[in-house]
Amino acid sequence: MATVLSVSGSPSASSRTNRLLRQLDQRLTAQGHDVVPLDVRTIAAEALLGADLRHPAIVEATELFERADGVVVGTPVYKAAYSGVLKALLDLLPQFALTGKTVLPLATGGSTAHVLAIDYALRPVLNSMGAAHIVQGWFTLDKDITAHDDGSITVAPAAAEALNQVVDHFSLALGRSPLLAAAS
């Protein structure tokens, strides 16, 4: 069983990105992984913006990255890039915080014009942090995610199928076959 850190880079508690990640967390848990959610927006702003590496929240986030075997990084796309709160956290982590880790980058956004944000904005940062393997990421259009009042979401069938495939590929890269997990 791998430990997966699931990082939501959304500044909003009710965002589609955050809800989508938490739904994908359930899939990874069902496949036998220990999933630890981290919502960057819950880290004290003074710690992030003040670059306080000794702040308990930053120390804790750093330790979560250290303990993880794999990391899912989800972000909404704003102005063709990943979110500022995610950038603030990544900047405060040790240079090689992702060394030896398998990483799955995910993004959501309102337009297909932002689909390359994963490859041109997020992937280079993850690579520079020493990720051992960055699996194929996925961009989901906001219109394909319907948020419900109870906090749940419904993902359009084609988008859900694609997301399930990238999550399963990530799970395989971590060394846990989704087929074996379904059989156990």
C-alpha positions in Angstrom: 0.0 0.0 0.0 1.4 3.4 -1.0 0.8 6.6 0.8 -0.6 9.3 -1.5 -0.6 13.0 -0.7 -3.6 14.6 -2.5 -2.9 18.3 -2.8 -5.7 20.7 -3.7 -4.3 24.0 -5.0 -7.7 25.6 -5.1 -8.2 28.8 -3.0 -11.9 27.9 -2.6 -13.4 25.3 -0.3 -16.4 24.7 -2.6 -14.4 24.6 -5.8 -14.9 21.9 -8.5 -11.2 21.2 -8.3 -11.3 20.4 -4.6 -14.4 18.3 -4.9 -13.0 16.4 -7.9 -9.8 15.6 -6.0 -11.7 14.3 -3.0 -13.7 12.0 -5.3 -10.5 10.7 -6.9 -9.1 10.2 -3.4 -11.9 7.7 -2.9 -10.9 5.7 -6.0 -7.3 5.6 -4.8 -8.4 4.5 -1.3 -10.6 1.7 -2.9 -7.4 0.6 -4.8 -5.6 0.1 -1.4 -3.7 3.3 -1.1 -3.6 5.4 2.1 -4.7 8.9 0.9 -3.8 12.0 2.9 -5.7 15.2 1.7 -4.0 18.5 1.8 -6.0 21.6 1.0 -3.4 24.4 0.5 -6.0 27.0 1.2 -6.1 25.8 4.9 -2.5 26.7 5.4 -2.2 30.0 7.3 -1.8 32.9 4.8 1.0 34.5 6.9 3.0 31.3 6.6 2.6 31.1 2.9 3.0 34.7 2.0 5.6 35.4 4.6 7.7 32.4 3.5 8.0 31.3 7.1 9.7 27.9 6.7 9.5 27.4 10.5 5.8 27.9 10.8 4.1 24.7 12.1 1.8 24.5 9.0 4.7 24.7 6.6 6.7 22.2 8.7 3.7 19.8 8.7 3.2 20.2 4.9 6.8 19.5 4.3 6.6 16.3 6.4 3.5 15.2 4.5 5.4 15.5 1.2 8.4 13.5 2.8 6.1 10.7 3.9 4.3 10.3 0.6 5.1 7.7 -2.0 3.0 9.5 -4.6 1.5 13.0 -4.9 -1.6 14.1 -6.7 -1.5 17.8 -7.5 -4.8 19.4 -8.5 -5.3 23.0 -9.4 -7.7 25.3 -11.1 -6.2 27.2 -14.0 -6.1 30.9 -13.7 -4.6 33.0 -16.5 -3.0 30.0 -18.2 -1.2 28.9 -15.0 -1.7 26.9 -11.8 -3.1 28.7 -8.7 -1.1 31.2 -6.7 -1.7 29.4 -3.4 -0.2 26.2 -4.9 2.8 28.2 -6.2 3.3 29.7 -2.8 3.4 26.2 -1.2 5.6 24.7 -3.8 8.1 27.6 -3.4 8.4 26.9 0.3 9.1 23.2 0.0 12.6 21.9 -0.2 14.1 22.0 -3.7 13.9 18.2 -4.1 10.7 17.6 -2.1 9.4 15.2 -4.9 12.6 13.1 -5.2 11.6 9.5 -5.7 7.9 10.2 -5.9 5.4 9.4 -8.6 3.3 12.5 -9.3 -0.1 12.9 -11.0 -0.9 16.5 -12.2 -4.5 17.5 -12.6 -6.1 20.7 -13.6 -9.6 22.2 -14.1 -10.6 25.2 -16.1 -13.3 27.0 -18.0 -11.7 26.7 -21.5 -9.7 24.2 -23.6 -7.4 27.2 -24.2 -5.9 26.3 -20.8 -5.3 22.6 -21.4 -1.6 23.1 -21.8 -1.1 24.6 -18.4 -0.3 21.2 -17.0 2.6 20.6 -19.5 3.9 24.2 -19.8 3.3 25.6 -16.3 3.0 22.8 -13.7 5.0 19.9 -15.1 8.3 21.9 -15.3 8.0 22.9 -11.6 7.2 19.3 -10.5 10.2 18.1 -12.6 12.5 20.6 -11.1 11.5 19.3 -7.6 12.9 15.9 -8.5 9.8 13.9 -9.2 10.9 10.3 -10.2 8.0 9.9 -12.5 5.3 12.4 -13.6 2.5 10.4 -15.1 0.2 11.7 -17.8 -1.8 14.5 -16.3 -5.4 15.5 -17.1 -7.3 18.7 -17.7 -11.1 18.6 -16.9 -13.4 21.4 -18.2 -15.5 23.1 -15.5 -18.6 22.3 -17.6 -17.9 18.6 -17.2 -18.1 18.9 -13.4 -21.5 19.5 -11.8 -21.4 20.5 -8.2 -24.3 19.6 -5.9 -25.5 21.3 -2.8 -24.5 18.3 -0.6 -20.8 18.8 -1.6 -20.8 16.0 -4.1 -20.1 16.2 -7.8 -21.1 14.5 -11.0 -18.5 14.2 -13.7 -19.6 13.9 -17.4 -19.2 10.3 -18.5 -16.4 10.9 -21.0 -14.4 13.1 -18.6 -15.0 10.5 -15.8 -13.7 7.7 -17.9 -10.6 9.7 -18.8 -10.0 10.6 -15.2 -10.4 7.0 -14.0 -7.8 6.0 -16.6 -5.2 8.5 -15.5 -5.8 7.7 -11.8 -5.5 3.9 -12.6 -2.3 4.6 -14.4 -1.0 6.5 -11.4 -2.0 3.7 -9.2 -0.1 1.2 -11.4 2.9 3.5 -11.3 2.8 3.4 -7.5 2.9 -0.4 -7.7 -0.7 -1.3 -6.9 -2.8 -2.7 -9.7 -6.3 -1.4 -9.8 -7.4 -4.8 -11.0 -5.9 -6.5 -8.0 -7.4 -4.0 -5.7 -10.9 -4.6 -7.1 -10.4 -8.4 -6.6 -9.3 -8.0 -2.9 
